[in-house]
Amino acid sequence: MPAAAHDRDPGVMLLDMLQSSSPYLVGSILLAVLAFAGSLIPGVAAILVAGAALADPWEIAAVALAGCAGCALYATGGWLIGRRYGSRLRRSGAGRRIGERRWSRAEQLATGAGYGPALAAACFLPVVGSLTPIVAGTLSMPYTRFIRWALAGSAVWVTVYLTLGTLAGEALRQNRHLLVPILVCVAVVVAGLVVINHRARPPREAAGAGDTGDTGDTDAAADAGSGHTIGSGHTIGSDDASGKIVG
């Protein structure tokens, strides 16, 4: 009787349902989530859950390919948005809520020495990594150069978290009595990350203080056909054949 009751535990039933799911269905759902969420916390959670539904290496490989496709869609969309609206987006209300510190960090990843590996590693940074495609587009970074590094980082990021999810799922299936405590711990960690992320945001007054000097003329200059102006003062010519950043 206790064993039967244990088998009807919602957490155990969820694990069994995940394990019985088709890898193609799991991959399709993961592709859709990552295409919209990128490397934000929902994207990481989706990869871990997808990993818990997998068992064989070929399943992990197939779902990883789908995940990389989702990341490519997200990165391409972000690059296009940055190319068209990057300057205005950064100065908008939503951009100020994100925080100038995060925008600057994403800009450093896209412009610093050895920016290629830094762009690849940005996938592991939940918020900053999601801003790098927009910053790369704003900086008029050539798409082929950007997407090459973005896909390299996405492949590693997706594979690592899928593998962790698979190992965690297998461990939970073998130790089902630990399911509830582990889920509680995960919930506490996620809640803590949300609180830390919220407190790390600068006050709205402070975030808006740096934008008091922005005028309509500045916006017009930023969107002129000769280039883009971004918050830190870098000016990038959109017609620069070399694709390099002009300080």
Salt bridges, closest charged atoms under 4 A:
ASP16 OD1 - ARG176 NH2 3.18
GLU100 OE2 - ARG90 NH2 2.43
GLU107 OE1 - ARG90 NH1 2.92
GLU107 OE2 - HIS234 NE2 3.01
GLU170 OE1 - ARG173 NE 3.79
ASP211 OD2 - ARG96 NE 3.77
ASP214 OD2 - ARG91 NE 3.99
ASP219 OD1 - ARG91 NH2 2.70
ASP223 OD2 - ARG88 NE 3.14
